[in-house]
């Protein structure tokens, strides 16, 4: 990988295996990925840098998501009978048995390196151009470079770097402990040239001033960890890089710029942030825009992975019966199962609610899949536990319907073990507690996550119109709450937590009841609240490290050593270049 990455002038040629496709204007909602040549249109090269966000990197379950979530109590992908063995690479992410040859780790490293390379190429192309809005596009490209670099430093502790403003600059390997301060300074320096969201034709898929504020709050919240990730203690109140105050003061400052600006507001329907049409959410700050066409990669994985194969959103779609949550995370909701973020029932246009409790007989078929016109069965959202219900496919390939044209609802069984009820159990109970392996007779186990809406318009896991949130207002409130807490202002932290709790409301089936405020806050409660708001959003690993939870034993995981807080550099990268040194412990 390094030999391709380092020769920036030839980076696009090294990626010739990727399709060369047409460019769309950067003013459009979706920026299509474009790979150019050395004389590429600078807008095309910037589009390619944006495109890498959605080319698996932040949207596929097997890349950044796998490292940030499968390694935590929020998610795991067990082997289920004959499925998802794959040499143990998925189980390793949760069992903490990964090494430098793990394919999931290698894929993530490569995709992030592609992102850095494409961002560097875009910066060079823009620098050489006389394009309109040059300072704006240059700042956006540098913002993307910072995002890819920060994510790489967080996960791997080091990242390749080349000064983008100097074509003759040498390649260096940035280390997290010494690079984080410079990275913060770089992003702060971009702010004057970035556009405010929704000005200059920008949208939540562009790197705006508001995206920079969110990234800076994130970097300051985790700065102490990046300075010494394997330490026995973290100094969260260290003097800030610049401008006075400590790290937590900076988190609060940048959060305030987002919370107080009046540009964003919390959605009362929490799950609208993860709908197919979530581009209308008032909460989204920076997202990976997905588009359902042949010119851009997109992914349904965040919804597809948890659904049972017998769960059919349309006659043409199904889930894959893979990932689930742990008993520890499910049990963390004890006393909060009525929280609006835990689960939400779907209501059809004629008023029918899908209860998913055995009382449903049929639902209307008036909801249709775009492009096919076939009936669309809407499963409930959030964490799904217990016996599942849904439509049945006939030998004709159609849903079984009532005589008056409604979709019949049946008790569901697992597709690969047809006599085994699709009863999603909170308990996992692996036969070998240290290995996440189920027999074929156990493949129903595990509470599933339907937080993200399944898009049935295309292939099962191929494409989706749902934009993937990287930063939204809920993220910012939670980061500010933690910063207040670490600064000793527990009352302000509690106020932010309760703002999130009470701003979300349940569906009309429960009289649109708001969430319930809590009376007090300690570190463990704050950690649980972080999970309620941000589960499965590629946030959990960082939170577990900050709250001293990551090293603890759990389901299919023994207590681990601090070196596991950083992933190894893939052996293929070590073999290709002497510039990389393996992280300690590997």
N, C-alpha and C positions, 0 to 999 in steps of 0.2 A: 504494500500500500504506500509506503513512504516514498519509494522511487517515483511513483506517479504524482504524489502530492507535492514533492519538492520542486519539480520542474514546472513552475506556474505557467510559463509561456506555452507549454505543451499539454496542459491539464485536460483541455477539452478533447484533444486527439486521443489521450489515454482513456477517455470515456466513450470512445467511438461505438462501443457495443450498445449504447443507448440510442434511441431513435432521435433523429433530427426532425423537429416539428416546427410548425409555424409560430410566429410571435403574436401575442395580443398586446394591446396598449396597456401600459401600467395603470392607466386611469380606470380600467375595468375592475369589476369586483374580484374577479379571479385572475391571478397572474399565472399564465401557463408557463410550464418549464420549457426553457429553450436552451439548447446547447449550441454555441456558436463556434467560430474559428478565431484565429488571432485578430481578424478584422471584424469581429462580431459587433452588431449593434449593441451599445452599452446597456440599453434597456433589456435586450435579450439576455445578456449575461446576468443582470440583476434578477430577471425573472427566473433564471436557472437556480440562483441562490435561494430565492423564495421557494421554488419548486421542491428543493431537497427537504424542506420541512415536512412535506406531505408525501415524499417518496419513501414511505416506510418509517422514516426516522422518528417522528412523533405521533404517528397514527396507527402503526402496526403493533400488535401485541408482542411481537418478538424482537423489538428494538429497545428504545429508551424505556418504554412502558415495562418491559420484562425486567430490566435491571432496577427500576425504581419501585416496582410493585410486587413482582413475584418473589423478591427477596424480603418481603415484609409480611406482617400479619394480615394485611388486607387482601392478599391474592396468592393463589398458587395454582399451578397446572399439573395435576397428578397424572400418572399413567392410569388409564381406565380400560382394563381388559386388554384388547388388542390395539387400542388407540393411544396415541400420544406417548409412546415409548421413546422413539427417536433417539436411541442411544443414551437416554437419561439426561439429555441436555436441558429439558424443561424442569424436571425434578431437581436437578442440581442447583437451579437458581433459588429454590426454596430450602433445600437441604443443606445449603452452604458447602457443597462439594465441588463447586466449579473450579476449573483451572484455566491456564492460559490457552488451552486448545478448545475450550467450549465454543461451539458455533454461535450461540446467542450473543456471547460477549464479542466475538469477532465481527459479527454482523453489525452490532451497534457501533463498535469502533470505526468500522469502515464507513458506515453511513454518516457519522458525525464528521469524519475526515473529508468525505465528499462535500459536506456542507461548508466546512472551512475552506476547502479548495475552491469551490464555486464562488464563495463570498470574496476570496482574494482575487480571483479572476475578474469578478465584477468590478471590484475597486480599481484594479489596473486598467480595465477597459474604460471605465468612467473617467479616470484621471487623464487618459489620453484623448478624451473627446472634447468637443465644444457643444455638447448637448444643452438643451434648455433644462432648467431646474437641476443643474449639475450639483450644487452643494447639497440639495435635498436628497438626490439619489445616492450620492456618495455617503452621506450620513446614514441612510437606510442600509446600504451594503455593509458599512462598518458596524452597525447595530446587529445585523445578522451574524457577522463574524464573531462579535462578542458573545452572542447567545450560544452559538455552536461551541465556542471555546470554553465558556463557563460550564456548559453541560459536560463537556469532555473532562475538564479539570475536576469537576465534582465527582464524576464516576470513576475516572482513571488516574487522577492525581497529576497528570501531565498531558501536554498537547503540543503538537508541532506548530511552529509559528514562523512567519516571514513578514517583515515590515511591509505593509501593503503600499506605502508611499515611496518605497525605494526599490526599484527593479533589481538593483545589484546587492541588496541586503542579503546577508547569509541566513541560512535556516538555523533556527535555534529550537530547543525543546523547553517550553515553558513548564515550570513546576507550580503546583497549586499554591504552595505556601508563600512563594515569592512573587507570583503573577497576579494574585487576586487584587492587590492594591492598585497595580497598574491598569488592570482591566476596569476597575471601578472608575478610575480617573479618565480612561478613554471614553467610557459611556457618558460620563458627566460632560465631557467636552463636546459630545455630539448634539446635545440638547438644543443649542441655539439654531442649528441648521435643520432640525427635524420639524415636521409639520404637526400641528395639533390634529387630533383625530377628527375626521369629517371635514377638514379643510384641504385645499389643493387635491381634491378628489381622492382622499385617503379613506380607508375603512379599517375595520378591526384586523384585517389580514395584512396590513402594512405596518412597518416598524415606525411608529409615531413617537412624539414626545411622551405620550401616556404609556406606550410600551416600554420606553426607556425608564420611566419612573418605576414601573412594576419590576423590571429587571434589576434596577438598582436596589429596591427594597429587598428583593430576594437575595442579592449578593451580599448586602450588609447583614441580613439576618443570618447568613451562613458563613460570613467571613471568618469568624473565630474557628469554625470547624475546618475550613479549607486551609487555614494556617497550620493546623496540626491535627489531622483527622483521627489519628490513633491515640491522641492524648487521653489522660485520665480525667482531665477537666478542661472546660472551654471558657475563655474570657470574653463573654458576650458584650461587656461594657468597655472594651478597649477604645482608646481615643480613635475617632474616625479618621479616615484617610485625609480629609481636608475639610475646612470650614467650621471647625469646632464641634463640640459634643462628642458623644460616643456612638458606637455602631447602632445601638437601639434607637438613639435619637434620630439617626439618619433613616432608619426604617420608618419611624413615625413621620418624619418630614416628607418622604416620598409618598407614603400612604396618604397623608393629608392632602397632597396635591391631587390625588385621584378621588378621594372620598368627598372632599369639600368643593370640588370644581363644579358640581351640578351636572356633569356630563353623563354620569352613570347612576343607576339605581338598582337596588336588589329586586329580583323577580319574586313575586309572591308564590308563583308556581316554580319551585326550585328546579324541576325537571325540564322546564323550557330551555334552560341553559344547555341541554343536551339533546334537544329535539332536532329532527331533520331540518326544520326551518329556524334553527337557533340564531341565524343571522339577524333576526328581529329582536333578539334579547337586548335589554337595556343594560346588561351587566358585563358584556364582553369587552375586554380591553385589547387583548392580542390573541389571535387565533390562527390555526392552520386552516386555511380555506380549502374546502374540498368541493369538487365539481364532478358531476356525473356525465362525463363524456370521454371520448377515446383519446383526447389530447392530454390528459392529465391523470396521474396516478391518484387514487383515493382508496379508502379502506373502510370496511364495515366491521373490522375485527373487534372493536371495543364493545359492540353489541353481540356479534356473532359467536364469540368464544364461549360465553356462559350458557347459551340456550341449548336445550336438549335437541337432538336430531329430530325428535318427534314433534317439536314445537315449530309450527309452520305459519309464518306471518302471511304468506300467500301460497298458492299451490306450487309455485316455482321456487320457494325458499325454505330453508330450515336452519337450525342452529347446528353446533358441532359437539356439544356435550364435553366441554374441556375445563375451563377455569372455574374457580369458585372462591369463596372466602373461607377463612379459618374459623373454628369455634371461638377462638379468642376475640376476633373482631366482632363476630355476631353477638357474643355475650357482653361486649362493651356497650351495646345498646340497651342492656337491661334497664328498665324504668323509662326508656325513651322510644319504645316501639311505636308510639303515636306521634313521634316527631315527623313533621311534613317531609323531611328528607329521607326517611327510611323507606317509604313505599307510597305509591299513588295508583289508584284504580283508574281505568280508562272508561270514559263515557262516550257512547256513540251519539250521533246527531239526533236520533229519535228519543234520547233520554235513557237508553239501556246502559246499565253499568255492567262491566265484566267483573264479577265478584271473585272468580277463581277460587271458589270455596265449595264446589259441588252443587250449588243451587242454580247455576246457569244452565239454561236449556238451549238457547240460541241467541245469536246477536245479528244485527242487520248486516246485509251485504252491500249496503249503499256506498261504503268507503271503498274506493278503487285504487289499485296500484297504477301510478303514472307510467304511461308507455305501454301497458298491457291491458288495462281495463279489467283485470281480474280482481276478485274480492280480496280485501285487505283485512286480516284479523289482527287486532291490536292487543298485544299482551300488556299486562300492567308493568309499571316501572319500579325501579328501586330493587331492594333485596327481596328475592323470591324464596320462600321457605315452605316446606310441606308439599302435599299432593298438588300436582299441576293439572290444569284442564285446558282444552283447546279444540281446534277442528281436526277432522280426520280426512285423509286423502283416499278417494275411491280408486279402483283400478283404472278408471278413465283418466286419472290425473287431476281431477277436480275435487273441491271440497264437497263433503256430504251436506246436502241442503235440505231444509224443510220444504213442504209442498208450497208454501207461500214465499219461497225464495230467501230465507234466512240461513245463516251458517249454523249448523248444529254444533253443540259443545259436548265433548266427551271427556271422561277421565283418561289421562294420558299414561302410556307405558313407554319405557325406554325402547328406542328403535332396535338396538342391537341385542337386547334381551327382552323380547316382547312380553314375557310374563312378569317382568319386574316393573312395578309401578314407578312412575316418574315422581317420586316422593323425595324432595330435596331436604335432606336431613342436616340440622346444624352440626351434628357429630360427624366426624370423619372416620375415626376408629380404624386406622390402617393396621393390617395384620402384623406388619413389622413397623413399630412406631417411628423408626428412624428413616423409613422409606415411603414416599408418597405413591404407593402402588395399590390399585384396587383390582380385585378379580372381576371377571365379567359379570358376576352376580352382585357386585357392589357399585356398579357404575352410576347409580342414582345419587350417590352421597354428595353432600356439600350444598350450602346455600348459594344461589346464583345471583349474579349482579346484572340487572336490566336497567341500570342507570341511563345508558345511552340508547336512543331510539334506533331500532333496526330499520334500515332503509331497504324495502323489498323491491326497489325499482330495477335492480341489476342482479349480478351473481351474489351468491351467499355471502362471501367475504370480500368481493372484488371492489365495489365502489359504494360511495355513500355521499349524500349531499349535506351531511352534518359537519359543520365546522368544529374542529377540535380545540377547545379552550386551553390556552397555555397560561393566560392570566385573565381573571375576571374579578369583579368587585368583591365577591365572597372571599377569594384568595387574599385580597388586600386587607379586608377587615380581619381575617384570621392572622395574617402576618403582623398587623398593627397590634392586635390583642396580645400576641406573644411578646412583642417589643415592649409594650407597656408593662407586662408582667415581669419581664426580666429587668426592667428599670425600677421595679418596686412599686409601680402604680397599679395595684391590683384592682382598685375600683374602676379605673378606666378600661382595664383589660376585661373585666366582667361586663361592662357596658357594651363593649364591642361584641362579645360572645352573645349577649342577650339581644343585641340588634339583629344578629344573624338568626337567632332562634325565633324571635317574634315576628320578623319580617316574612318568614315563610308560612304559608297557610296550607291546610289540607284541602282536599277536593270537596265539591259541593255535597257529596255523599256523607261527609262529616261536617256539614254546615260551615265549610270554609274556615274551620277553627284554626287560629294561629298557633304557632309553637309556644311552648311554655318557658318563661324565663326561669333561670336558676338563681339561688340566693347567695352562693359563695363559689369561690374559685381557688383551686390549688393546682399544682403542676400536673398531677394525674388527670384531673378533670379537664384542664386545658388541652392536654394531649388527646383525650377522648373527643372533645369538641372539634379538634382539628380533623379527626377522622370522620365525624358526622358531616362536616361541610365539604371535605376535599377528597373523599375516598375515590380511588381509581383515577386520580388526575395527575399521576406521576409526581406526587408530592411526598408520599409516605416515608420513603427511605430517608430522606433528609430530615423529616420530623423525628423519626425514630432515633436517629443518631443524636440529634440535639437534645432529646429527652431521655437519653440513656436506655433505650429499649431495644436497640438493634442487636446487641450482643446476647440478649437473653434467649434461653431455650423456649421452644414453642412447638406447635404441631409439626411433626416431621422435621424438626430442627433441634440440634443440640446447642448448648451454649457455645458461642463462637468467640474467636480472638479478635482484638481490635483491628488487625490488618485486613480483615474481611470487609471493613467499611469502605475500602477502595478495591476496585476490580483490577485484575491483572492486565497488563498490556498483552495483546494476543501474541502468541509465539511467532506467528507469521510476520508480524511487524518487527519483532526482535531479530528474527533471522534475516530480514531484508536490510536492516540498518544498524550500524554500531552506535548511532546517536541515541537510541532508546535503551534505557536500562530497566530491568524488570522491577516492579514494585516489591518491597519487602514482604516476605512470607510466601511468595510464589516461586 
